[in-house]
Amino acid sequence: MAATMPRVTRWPAVRVFEHHVMVYRRTWRGSIVTSFLSPVLFLSAMGLGLGTLVDANNPGGIAGVTYLVFLAPGLLASSAMQTAAFESTYPIMSGMVWMKTYEAMVTSPIAPRSVVFGQLAWVATRLTIVASVFLGVMFAFGAATFPSALIAVPFAVLTGLAFAAPIQAFSATQKNDTNFNAIFRFGITPLFIFSGTFFPVTQLPIYLQPIAWLTPLYHGVALSRGAALGTLDLPTALIHIGVLIAFIAIGIAASLVTFRRRLVS
């Protein structure tokens, strides 16, 4: 029986992943250019431009390094967050409502849980591409230490997935994209600014610091920055990784529920 079973029933999540790969084959050129230009522009404007003023007023640097070196790994983690948020909002809405791709999938032997894991596998792949390009730009700017900075790529992927899993669970409950603006305006943008990307969290008011510590991006920035600077110690890294995994696990559990409710009626 197992020898004659259709491939789709053996590896259904892979079939979902393959769908995303086939779509990406038509758009990869534009996305790669964007993935390259974004870190170049950010590091040029903020790292070199603004960084010159920051360094002039802080001879000792920030955390003992220049502003460019401090900023770059934070932007790497933030870029992963933003990529994951986009991939887990509008594409989900397209699959659920606009093009109904996911509805078509579950009429085959593909179950909603396979759609969940296939989608997350694709997001992880996109995050790996974006983070790898970003890290390459960081090396070009001299803003990372080789080879320890290579670990920043999986850390960035983990950070992105900590956002992707919960957000896709929410997206599966929506009938239109109206609430996505609120996610970016009141969630992604404030986190981008106040989770340690541009300045140490210790510079926030004391009552806001615990809030920052509870956000996935804070832990992702800490991991990426520690890897890029070669200052990450194992006990601290395990704490940050544990928090990110907890967000991913909660998001996956919620996704399994919301995707099933939406796709199986």
C-alpha positions as CSV (number, residue, x, y, z in Angstrom):
1,M,0.0,0.0,0.0
2,A,2.8,2.5,1.0
3,A,4.7,1.8,-2.2
4,T,1.8,2.9,-4.4
5,M,0.6,5.8,-2.3
6,P,0.7,9.1,-4.2
7,R,3.6,11.4,-3.4
8,V,1.3,14.2,-2.2
9,T,0.1,12.0,0.7
10,R,3.6,11.2,1.8
11,W,5.0,14.8,1.8
12,P,2.0,17.1,1.5
13,A,3.8,20.1,3.2
14,V,6.5,19.8,0.5
15,R,3.9,20.2,-2.2
16,V,2.8,23.4,-0.6
17,F,6.4,24.6,-0.4
18,E,6.9,23.7,-4.1
19,H,3.9,25.9,-5.0
20,H,5.6,28.9,-3.4
21,V,8.9,28.1,-5.1
22,M,7.2,28.0,-8.5
23,V,5.6,31.3,-7.9
24,Y,8.8,32.8,-6.7
25,R,10.6,31.7,-9.9
26,R,8.7,34.5,-11.7
27,T,9.5,37.2,-9.2
28,W,12.9,36.4,-7.7
29,R,14.9,39.0,-9.7
30,G,13.0,41.9,-8.3
31,S,13.0,40.6,-4.8
32,I,16.8,40.0,-4.8
33,V,17.4,43.5,-6.0
34,T,15.2,44.9,-3.2
35,S,16.9,42.6,-0.7
36,F,20.3,44.0,-1.8
37,L,19.3,47.7,-2.1
38,S,17.6,47.9,1.3
39,P,20.6,47.1,3.4
40,V,22.9,49.2,1.2
41,L,20.6,52.3,1.6
42,F,20.0,51.8,5.3
43,L,23.6,51.2,6.2
44,S,24.7,54.1,4.0
45,A,22.2,56.6,5.3
46,M,21.9,55.5,8.9
47,G,25.2,53.7,9.5
48,L,27.6,56.0,7.6
49,G,25.6,59.2,7.4
50,L,23.9,59.5,10.8
51,G,26.6,57.2,12.3
52,T,29.3,59.9,11.7
53,L,27.4,62.3,13.9
54,V,26.7,59.7,16.6
55,D,30.3,58.6,16.7
56,A,31.5,62.3,16.9
57,N,29.4,62.7,20.0
58,N,30.3,59.3,21.5
59,P,34.1,58.8,21.2
60,G,33.8,55.5,23.0
61,G,31.2,54.3,20.6
62,I,28.0,52.5,21.5
63,A,28.6,49.3,23.4
64,G,32.3,49.8,22.5
65,V,31.8,49.8,18.7
66,T,31.0,52.4,16.0
67,Y,27.4,53.2,15.3
68,L,27.6,51.4,11.9
69,V,28.8,48.2,13.6
70,F,26.1,48.5,16.3
71,L,23.3,49.3,13.9
72,A,23.9,46.7,11.2
73,P,23.0,43.5,13.0
74,G,19.9,45.2,14.5
75,L,18.8,46.0,11.0
76,L,19.4,42.4,9.9
77,A,17.0,41.1,12.6
78,S,14.5,43.9,11.8
79,S,14.6,43.1,8.1
80,A,13.8,39.5,8.9
81,M,10.8,40.7,11.0
82,Q,9.5,42.9,8.2
83,T,9.9,40.2,5.6
84,A,8.1,37.6,7.7
85,A,5.3,40.0,8.5
86,F,4.7,40.7,4.8
87,E,4.9,37.0,3.8
88,S,2.4,36.1,6.6
89,T,-0.3,38.7,5.8
90,Y,-1.1,39.5,2.1
91,P,0.0,36.1,0.7
92,I,-2.2,34.4,3.3
93,M,-5.1,36.6,2.3
94,S,-4.5,35.7,-1.3
95,G,-4.5,32.0,-0.6
96,M,-7.6,32.2,1.6
97,V,-9.7,34.8,-0.1
98,W,-8.5,36.4,-3.3
99,M,-7.1,33.5,-5.3
100,K,-8.3,30.7,-3.0
101,T,-5.2,28.7,-3.5
102,Y,-5.3,27.1,-0.1
103,E,-8.9,26.1,-0.6
104,A,-7.9,24.3,-3.8
105,M,-5.1,22.6,-1.9
106,V,-7.3,21.1,0.8
107,T,-9.6,19.6,-1.8
108,S,-6.7,17.3,-2.5
109,P,-5.0,15.0,0.0
110,I,-3.3,18.1,1.4
111,A,-4.6,18.9,4.9
112,P,-4.7,22.3,6.5
113,R,-1.8,21.4,8.8
114,S,0.3,20.8,5.7
115,V,-0.6,24.2,4.4
116,V,0.6,25.7,7.7
117,F,4.0,23.9,7.7
118,G,4.5,24.4,4.0
119,Q,3.9,28.1,4.3
120,L,6.3,28.4,7.3
121,A,8.9,26.4,5.3
122,W,8.6,28.9,2.5
123,V,8.9,31.8,4.9
124,A,12.0,30.3,6.4
125,T,13.5,30.0,2.9
126,R,12.7,33.6,2.1
127,L,14.2,34.7,5.3
128,T,17.4,32.8,4.7
129,I,17.8,34.5,1.3
130,V,17.1,38.0,2.7
131,A,19.3,37.5,5.7
132,S,22.2,36.0,3.6
133,V,22.1,39.0,1.2
134,F,22.0,41.4,4.1
135,L,24.9,39.7,5.9
136,G,26.9,39.9,2.6
137,V,26.3,43.7,2.6
138,M,27.3,43.9,6.2
139,F,30.7,42.2,5.4
140,A,31.1,44.6,2.5
141,F,30.6,47.6,4.9
142,G,33.0,46.0,7.5
143,A,30.1,45.8,10.0
144,A,30.4,42.2,11.0
145,T,33.1,39.8,12.3
146,F,33.9,36.7,10.2
147,P,33.1,33.8,10.8
148,S,31.1,34.3,13.9
149,A,28.6,36.6,12.1
150,L,27.5,33.7,9.9
151,I,25.5,32.5,12.9
152,A,23.4,35.7,12.6
153,V,21.6,34.2,9.5
154,P,19.9,31.4,11.4
155,F,19.2,33.8,14.3
156,A,17.5,36.2,11.8
157,V,15.5,33.3,10.4
158,L,14.4,32.3,13.9
159,T,13.4,35.9,14.6
160,G,11.3,36.1,11.4
161,L,9.5,32.8,12.2
162,A,8.7,34.1,15.7
163,F,6.6,36.8,13.9
164,A,5.5,34.7,10.9
165,A,3.8,31.9,12.9
166,P,1.5,34.1,15.1
167,I,0.8,36.6,12.3
168,Q,-0.3,33.9,9.8
169,A,-2.6,32.5,12.5
170,F,-4.2,35.9,12.7
171,S,-4.3,36.4,8.9
172,A,-6.3,33.1,8.5
173,T,-9.1,34.6,10.5
174,Q,-9.5,37.7,8.4
175,K,-12.0,38.3,5.5
176,N,-10.1,41.3,4.1
177,D,-6.8,43.0,4.5
178,T,-8.1,46.0,6.4
179,N,-6.5,45.0,9.7
180,F,-3.1,44.4,8.2
181,N,-2.4,48.1,8.2
182,A,-2.8,48.0,12.0
183,I,-0.3,45.2,12.3
184,F,2.4,47.2,10.5
185,R,1.4,50.6,12.0
186,F,1.0,49.6,15.6
187,G,3.1,46.5,15.8
188,I,5.9,46.2,13.3
189,T,6.9,49.8,13.1
190,P,7.1,50.5,16.8
191,L,9.1,47.3,17.3
192,F,11.4,48.4,14.6
193,I,12.1,51.6,16.5
194,F,12.0,50.6,20.1
195,S,13.4,47.0,20.3
196,G,17.1,47.8,20.3
197,T,17.7,48.2,16.6
198,F,18.8,51.9,16.7
199,F,19.8,52.3,20.3
200,P,20.2,50.1,23.4
201,V,17.0,49.3,25.1
202,T,18.5,50.5,28.4
203,Q,18.0,54.0,27.1
204,L,14.3,53.6,27.1
205,P,12.3,54.8,30.1
206,I,12.5,52.2,32.9
207,Y,8.8,51.3,32.7
208,L,9.1,50.6,28.9
209,Q,12.2,48.3,29.1
210,P,10.3,45.2,30.3
211,I,7.9,45.6,27.4
212,A,10.8,45.6,25.0
213,W,12.3,42.5,26.6
214,L,9.0,40.6,26.0
215,T,9.1,41.3,22.2
216,P,10.6,38.7,19.8
217,L,12.6,41.4,18.0
218,Y,14.5,42.4,21.1
219,H,15.8,38.8,21.4
220,G,16.5,38.5,17.7
221,V,18.5,41.8,17.7
222,A,20.4,40.6,20.8
223,L,21.3,37.3,19.1
224,S,22.2,38.9,15.7
225,R,24.3,41.6,17.4
226,G,26.1,39.2,19.6
227,A,26.9,36.9,16.6
228,A,28.0,39.8,14.4
229,L,30.3,41.2,17.1
230,G,31.5,37.8,18.4
231,T,30.3,38.7,21.9
232,L,27.5,36.2,22.3
233,D,27.8,33.8,25.3
234,L,26.0,30.4,25.4
235,P,23.7,30.9,28.4
236,T,22.4,34.2,27.2
237,A,21.9,32.9,23.7
238,L,19.9,29.9,25.0
239,I,17.5,32.3,26.8
240,H,17.0,34.4,23.6
241,I,16.5,31.3,21.5
242,G,14.1,29.8,24.0
243,V,11.9,32.9,23.8
244,L,11.8,32.9,20.0
245,I,11.0,29.2,19.9
246,A,8.1,29.8,22.4
247,F,6.6,32.4,20.0
248,I,7.0,30.1,17.1
249,A,5.4,27.2,19.0
250,I,2.4,29.3,20.1
251,G,2.0,30.7,16.6
252,I,2.1,27.2,15.0
253,A,-0.5,25.9,17.5
254,A,-2.8,28.9,16.8
255,S,-2.2,28.5,13.0
256,L,-3.3,24.8,13.1
257,V,-6.6,25.9,14.7
258,T,-7.3,29.0,12.5
259,F,-6.3,27.4,9.2
260,R,-8.4,24.3,9.9
261,R,-11.4,26.4,10.9
262,R,-11.0,28.5,7.8
263,L,-10.3,25.8,5.2
264,V,-12.5,23.0,6.5
265,S,-16.1,23.9,6.9
